[in-house]
């Protein structure tokens, strides 16, 4: 939209730390039907205050869950990712 070259636009992009946790599952249950998982993710998103993102998904080919969190504070995103992972494991 700005008609600026990507080389110029890339300079204003802020890189944020992120963490990705993959772990094995015994079975893939619908995350959207689990209130505790939904509540945990929603609280974590609020704690990022719009300055980060959370992606939780199952692998399409394996019994593996993937939890990715990006944000400004590396310690905080590690805690968030581990917390979400533990809730899913339960």
C-alpha positions in Angstrom: 0.0 0.0 0.0 2.8 2.4 0.8 4.6 1.8 -2.5 7.9 1.6 -0.6 10.5 -1.1 -1.3 10.6 -4.1 1.0 14.2 -3.2 1.9 13.0 0.1 3.4 9.9 -1.5 5.1 12.0 -4.2 6.6 14.0 -1.6 8.6 11.0 -0.6 10.6 10.1 -4.2 11.5 10.7 -5.1 15.2 11.9 -8.6 15.8 10.6 -10.2 19.0 11.9 -13.2 20.9 9.9 -16.4 20.5 9.8 -19.9 21.9 8.4 -23.0 20.3 7.6 -26.1 22.4 6.7 -29.4 20.7 5.6 -32.3 22.8 4.0 -35.8 22.2 0.4 -36.6 22.8 -1.4 -39.8 23.4 -4.4 -38.5 21.5 -5.5 -35.3 19.8 -8.5 -33.9 21.6 -10.4 -30.8 20.3 -8.7 -27.8 22.0 -11.8 -25.7 21.5 -13.9 -28.0 23.6 -11.6 -27.8 26.6 -12.5 -24.7 28.7 -9.3 -24.9 30.8 -7.1 -24.7 27.6 -9.2 -21.9 26.1 -9.1 -19.9 29.4 -5.3 -20.4 29.8 -4.6 -19.2 26.3 -7.0 -16.2 26.6 -5.3 -15.1 29.9 -1.9 -15.5 28.3 -3.0 -13.3 25.3 -4.2 -10.7 27.7 -0.9 -10.7 29.6 0.9 -9.9 26.3 -1.2 -6.7 26.0 -1.2 -6.8 22.2 2.6 -7.0 22.0 3.0 -10.6 21.0 1.1 -13.6 19.8 0.3 -17.2 20.7 -0.2 -20.1 18.3 -1.3 -23.5 19.6 -1.9 -26.3 17.1 -1.6 -30.0 16.6 0.7 -31.5 14.0 -1.2 -32.7 10.9 0.8 -35.9 10.7 2.0 -36.8 14.2 0.6 -37.0 17.7 2.4 -33.7 18.6 1.2 -30.4 20.0 3.0 -27.2 19.1 2.9 -24.1 21.3 4.6 -21.0 20.0 4.7 -17.7 21.9 6.2 -14.4 20.8 6.6 -11.3 22.9 8.8 -8.5 24.1 10.0 -10.3 27.3 11.7 -13.6 26.8 11.3 -14.8 30.4 7.6 -14.0 30.3 7.0 -15.8 27.0 8.9 -18.9 28.3 6.6 -19.0 31.3 3.5 -18.6 29.1 4.6 -21.3 26.7 5.4 -23.8 29.5 2.1 -23.0 31.3 0.0 -23.6 28.2 1.9 -26.8 27.4 1.3 -28.2 30.9 -2.4 -27.4 30.7 -2.6 -29.3 27.4 -0.6 -32.2 28.7 -3.2 -32.6 31.6 
